[in-house]
């Protein structure tokens, strides 16, 4: 915190008046003195903050981390900033977002799963304890202007109607002064259900007139930031830009998908090999990193019927176009900040995915993703999909790609979204850009970091202390570790040394380079798979200081280490309200 800042920022809101001194009878009396009316502002030097969080994008998807989907704007930010190649999420959207916005682990914050599967258990109730002030609220009570654009999937389902209550909405208890976006897990990008604040609004045009939600929310965000800097230029902003992209439905203007025609003809197995080669050349993984084996649950590309391969290829072309289109809109946002002259003093987090790539499209992919969630995917036969190939990504579709592509988008790691045990579900490439605060350019940071580390990083960068009390409620400590120590020191010793993972019974623990993990369920078999008893799950052990991708299981060679880490997982799970484990 700035040494010049004498305010007591640990109890929020801060008092906005001070006791009077001498009280005179006549205001004209020369002894009449009044304190100046202060406008609430953060400590001097606090930067603007822009957090960009993409949806359902794996580590091996974006070109900024060696993937096949072109993300030139992510690359541009990385060239003038930092790439974090050991940044982790929770393996699912609502939990990652709750963790990001609070600095607490997702079970601690009541979000052990998505809001739609909430139970009365404290770690799974989807209700944020009022002892955990959201980051936006803390920043607002310290003088920041705050706004959110895009996806909000942290509202308990019984509070999502336009009648509220709005305690968990962005502009309710979330701490945002402005919100433009949707409430829930996903949005039709052509025909979204939108809110401005808590008021339902309609898109201003139709898909036939060129409407797409990504462009719409980008323009709304640019307009808000321009207005904020025009009317309160001395006040920094916190903007949270959370597209529904690249979550299904994979909706994108056709010309963007067509840019990738023929690029995936070799299939997902070849794509994994091509991606890991690019990743090694780029330096985002070590040169000796091994490509993990494809699980037996995922078919080899060569075993797919030849007549069905055109559909499978088009699914991936559509997804790649969707990601590039999303990055293009992010680029417009960044260009807007540059034109306003504030980019250099804006701390930008570009987090490429709130979990690993999604396997919720099933083995074949789907024309309507709702089939997956309702156990109806068997009706979407190859013949059904083939007849709709040209409509994938368009307004008539609600599409998702096949599991094989999702696995390839998580190269070089095992598994996918929902599988919190392995890095394929939890490791997401992240870029940090802040020219006024980071001397290094185009450098890599490989300290272990997690989404709960973002909030304390922003608070430290702004010189704002973690609040002791908010609205009279004593606050639970933030569980993340600020990443600021890494910004100008690539060799700084790692500070986030221990981190548990859990989602639907898939469990893992990271501790000082070692990981112990167990996969309990397979996402695309959720309706048919008979899951084992939790005690019967088979644990694996990896030394990630030597084995970057978790390719070589050491459980049989070092059973004592595995036992120690399993016990540590249980301790952390007990502390963070993971128990009782819910795999239903």
N, C-alpha and C positions, 0 to 999 in steps of 0.2 A: 504494500500500500504506500502511496505517496507520503513522504514525511511531512508534507504541507497539509495533509488532510487530517483534521483534528476531530472529525465527526465520529460519534459512537455508532458504527454501522452494524454492530453485532445484535442489536435488538430492533426488529423491524415491525411496523414502520417507525422511522425515527421521529422524535418530537418535531413539529413544524413551527413551534413558537417557543419563546423564552420568557421567563418571569420578568415583569416590569421592574425597573429601578425606581428612581424618584418619580412620584406621581405629582404633577403640578395641576393647578386649577385651570390655568389659562394656557392654551396651546401656544400662545405668542410669548409666553415666559421664556427668557433666554436659557433657563435650566431645563426646559422641555427637550428631552432627547429620546429618540426612538430607534430601536434596532432596525437594520435594513431588512426588507422582505427578501428572503433568499429563495431562489428557484432550486429545486432539488436536482443535483447533478452528481454523477459518479466522481471518484477521485480524478484529479488532473492527469491527463495522459491515457485515460481508459480508451481502448480502441472500439471502433464498430466491430460487430461480430456477425458473421453469416455462416450458418450451419446448413449444409446441403446434404440431405440423406436420401440416396436412391433406394429403391425397393427391389428385393429378390434378385440381386446381382452378385454373382460369385466372384471369388478372387481372380479367376482366370477368364473373366468376360471382357473387361475393358482393355483397350490397347495400352493404356497408361501402366498396366501391370502385365503386359504381354499377351493379352487376349485378342480375339479376332474382331471384336466390335470396335470400330474406330471412335475414339474419344479425344479428338484433338484439343479440346478446351481443358480437359483434365490434364493432358500432357503439357499444355502451356502453363498451367498453374504449377505443376510439378517442376517444370524447368526453372521456375523462379521461386521455388519453395522446397518442401520436403515430401518424400514418399515414406509412409509408415507401412512396412511389410509384415508386421506382427501385431496388427490391430484386430480386435475380436469383438464379436457381437454375441447375442444369446441364442441364435438359431431360429428365432421367430420374431414377427414384426411388433406386436403390442409390447412384449417384454423388452425388446431392444429400445423402443421409443420411450417407455417409462424409465428405463435405466439411463438413457441419454439425457432426459429432461430433469432428472433428479440427482444423478450421481450416486444412486444406490442400486444394489443388485435387484434383479427383477422380482424375486420372491420377497425380498425385504419390503419392496414397494407394492406388494399385493398382486403382482402380475406374472404368476407362474406360467400362464398360457395366454392365448388370445381372449379378449373380453367375452366372446360368445360361449366359452366353456367354463366360465367362472363358477366356483363353488363357495361354500361358506368357510372353507379353510383359509386362515389368514394369509398364506402365501399365494393363494389362487383366487381371491375374492374380487379382483379387478378394482378395488377401492384404494386410492392412494391415501396413506395415513396423513393426517394434517400435521404430523411431526416431521414431514419431509417436504419442505417448501420447494415447488418447482423452480428450476433455474430462472425461467422468465419472470416469475414473481419476485425473486430475490433481486434480479437486475432492475425490474421496474421500480421496486421500492428503494433502489439506490440511484434512480434518475435516468435509467435507460428508456428509450422508446422501443416498444416491442411489437412484433407482428409475426404471424404464422401463415404460411401458404401451403395448400395441398392436403396431405393425408393426416387425419387424427384418428388413431385407433386405440385410444386410451380411455374412452368414455364407457362406463358400465352400460350394458345393453338396455337396461331398464331406464336409462336417463338420456337416450339418444333421440327422442322425439322433439319436435319444435316446442313442446310444452315444458321441456326440461325435467327436473331441475338442471341447472347449468353449472353446477359446482366443478365438474370435471372437464367442461368444455374449455377450449383455449382462451376465450374471452370471459369465462366465468372464473373458476379458481385457478386456471392454468397460468395466469399472469400476463397473457398477451392482450394488448390494447386493440389489436385488429386481427381478424381471421378471415381468410377466404379459402374455402376448400370443402372437403367432404369428411363426414364422420363414418368411420368403418374401415374394413380391411382392404377394400379395393374400389375402383370406380370405373365405370364405362367411360373411356376417354372421349367418345363421340357424344354421348348423352349422359353426362354426370348429374348426380344429385348434389347440388351445391348450397352452401351457406355463406352468408356474409355476416360475421359475428354469430348470432343465433337465429338469423332471419333467413328462411329459404329464398333462394334466388334462381333465376333461369339463365342459361347461357344466352349470350347476346346474338348468336347466329346458329345456323344448323351445320352439320357436316358438309352438306352440299354447297354451303356458302364459305367453307374453309375452316369450320370450327374444329379445334382439338384442345383438350383440357391443358396439355403441356404448354401450348402457346398462350392460352388464356391466363393461366396462373403466373406465367413469367411476366406478362404485361402488367398484371395487377401488382406483382411484387416490385417491378421497376417503377411503376407510378407511385407506389407508397414510399419507396426510398427517395425518389426525387422530391416528393412533397415534404417528407420529413427533413431533408437537408435544406430545402428552400425556406421552411417555416421555423425550424429549430436547429440551425447549423451547428450550434455549440453543444448539442445534445447527441451523444452516440446512440446507435441503434443496435438492437439484437433482432435479427431476422432469421427465422427458421423456415427453410425452403424444402419441403418434403413431398416430392412428386409421388403420384400413384405408380409411376413408371419406375422400374420395368416389371412390376407385378402384372400377372395376368388380369384382365385380358390384354394380350399383346396387340394393341391398336396403334397403327401408324399409317401416315399417308403412303400410298402405294409406291411412289417414286423413291422413298427412302429404303423400302424393302428391296426394290428392284436393283439398287446399287450393289447388292450382295449376290445377284444371280450367278450361280455356278461356283461360288466361293466355298460351299460346304458339300460339294459332290462327293468328296472322299469319305464322308461320314464322321461319326463322333470319335471313333478310336484314332483315326488319323489326325483329327483335330487336336486331341490331347497331346499327341507327339509333337505336332507343330507348335502348340502353345508353350509346352515346357522348353522347347528350344529357344523360342523368343524370350521367355522369362529369364533364362540363363544369360542370354546375350544382353538383355536389358539390366541384369544384375539384381532383379527383385527377389530372386531365390539363388542359393549357392550353386556353383558350377557342379558340385557333386550330389545335388539333390536327386533322389530317385523318384520316378513316376510311380505312384501307387497302383496296385492292380485293380482292374475293373471288377466290381463285385459280381458274383454269380447271378445275383438277382437282376442284373442289367444285361440285356442281350448284346452280343457282338454285332457291329454294323453289318458284317458279312452275312449274318444269319437273317437279316431283315429281308422280306420278299422284295424282289426287284421291282415289281409293279407298284409297291407301296413307297419306294424310296423317293419319288418326286414329292410326295406329300411331306415326308420327314424333312427333306431338304428345304422345302418352302417354309416349314415351321421355324427353322433356324434362321433363314433369310429375313423373315418377318421380325424375329426377336432382335437380330443384329441391327436392322434398320431402326427399330424402336429405341435401342440404346443410343445409337448415334444421333437420332433426332432429339432424344432427351438431353444429351450432352450439348447439342447445338443450342438448345434453349438455355441451358446453364451458361453457355458462352455469352449469350445475349445479356444475361443478368450481370455477368462479370464486366462485360464491355460498358454496361450502363454505369457501374460503379466507377470505372475508369474515366468516363466522360464527366461524372460528377466531381472528379478529382479526389476521391476518398478511398480508392482501392488500396493504396499503399498503407493506409492506416486502418485497414479492415482485416481482422483475423478471420480467415476463411478455413472452415473444415469441409472438405469434399469427401464424404464417406460413401464409397461405392458399394452400397448394399447394406440392408439391415439384418441380413442373414445370408447364408449361401444361396446359390441358385436353386430354384424351386423344382421339385420332382412331382408336384401336384398335378401335372398334366397326364400322368400315367405312362404306361409303356409305349403307347402309340401317339401320345399327344391328344388334343381334343379340339373340336370346333366350339364346344360350349363347356367351359370349365365347371359350371354348376353340376354337370354330370358326375364329376369326381366327388364333390362334397355331398352328393345325395346317393352315391352308390349306383349310379346309372351308366357308368362309362362303357359297360359292355355293349350298349346299344350303338355306340359310335364305332362301327366296324371300319376296316380299311376302305371298303367300298363307299360307305357313307362319307368318310373324310375325303376320299379322292374326288367325289362329285362336287366338293366345296373348296377345292384347292385354291381357286382364284379369288375366293372371298375371304381367305385368312387375313386377319388384320383389319378388315373393313368394317363398316357400321353394322353389317348383318351378323358378324361373328362375335364370339366371346372366348377367344382361343388361347391355347397354351401349348407349349412344345413338349416333346417326348422326354422321358427320363434320361435317355442317353445324352441328350444335349445338355440337360441340367448338370449331369455329372462332368461333362467336358468343360462346362463353364466354371467348375470349381478346381480345375487343374492347378497344381499337381496333387491335390488332396483327395482323401476318401469321402464319400457320401455327399449329402446335400442339406438343404434347408430342413429343419425339424430335428436333424441328427446332431444334437449338441455335444455328443461325445467326441466327434472328430472335427478337424479343422475345415473340412469341406462344408460343414454347417455353420461354422463360427468365424472363420478368418476372412476379413474383407479389406481390400486395399483402400488406403486412406491418404489423402493429400492435405497438407497444411500450408497455407500461403499467408504471409504477413510481412511484407518488406520492411516496415518500420520496426518490427520486433524480432525478425530472424535474419541474421547476417548470412547464413549459408544459403546457397542456391543450388538447385538440382542435386540434392544430397539424399541419401537413404538413412532412415532411422529404423533400427532393428530391435530396440528394447520392447519387451512384452507390454502391450497396452490393451485397454478394454474400453468399451463404450461408456462405462461408468467414470472413466477418467476425463471425459470431455468437459463436464460441468466444473470440476475443480480447476481445470486448466483455464477456462474462461474467467472464473472468479479471480484466479491469481494474476492473469494478464491484465485484468481491469483494476487490480488493487483493492478488491472487495473481499472482506472476510466472510467465511462461512457463517451464516447467522446462528446465534445461540437461541433466539426466540423469534417467532413470526406470529403476529396477531395474538400475542400472549401465550402461544403454545411453544413449549421447549422443543427444540429440534433434535432429531437423531443425527449422529455424525454422518457426514458424507463418507461413502465407502470406497470411492474411487481415489486415484492418486494423480495429482496434476502431472501432465506431460511436459510442462514448461521447461523442466530441467534438461530435456533432450534437444530443445530447439537449437541451441548454439553449441552443443557438445555431443557429437556423434558417439563418443566413447564413454559417455556417462554411465555409471553403474545402474543397472536396472532397479527400479524402486517398486514396481508392481510385481511382487514375487509369488503371490499365491492367488489363484482364481478358480472357483468351482464353476461347473456347467451342469445344467439339467433341463431337459425338455421331454415331456411324455415318457419319462423313464430312461431316456438316453442320458448317460451321466459321464462326467469327466472332471478331472482335477489337474490343474497346472501348478507346479511348485518348483521354482529354481531350475527350470529347464527340463524337468521330467513331466510326463503326462501319463496318467492312468485313466483308461476310458472303457466304457462298455456300451455297445449299441443294443438297445432293447426292442426297437421296432423299426420297420421299414415304411417310410412315408406313403409310398404309392400302393402298399398292401394293407392300408389302415382298416379297410372294411372286411377283409378276408383273413388277415393274418391272426393266428392264435399266438399271443405273446406268452413267453415263458414267465414263470414266477420271478419276481425281482431278485430273489436270492439265487436263482439258477443262471442269471446272466453271466456271460464269460467276459472277464476283464482282460484288457491288453495293456501293455506297458511300453512306453517309448521314451528314449533319451533324445529330446529334440535339439540338444546342443550338437549332436552328431547325426541325427536323422531328422532333417528339416520337415519332411512331409508325412511323418508317422507311417513309414513304409515297412519297418522291421520291428516286429513284436518281440520284446525281451521278457515277457511274463514268465516263461518257463526257465529262463536263465537267471532271473533275479527275483524270486518270489518274495523275499523279505522287503525289497523296495516297493513291490506292488502292494504288499500288505500295509506298509506304512502310509502309502498314498491313499489307499482305500479308507483307512482310518481317518486320515486328514480330510477326505471328502465328507465323511460322516460328521466330523466336527463342524466344518464350514456349512454343511447343509442344515445342521441343527441351529447354528447361529442365524442363518438367513431365512428361516421359515420354509425350507424346502420340504420338510417332513410334515405330514405323510406324503410320500411320492404318489402322484396321481397319473396313471397311464391310461385312463379311460378314454 
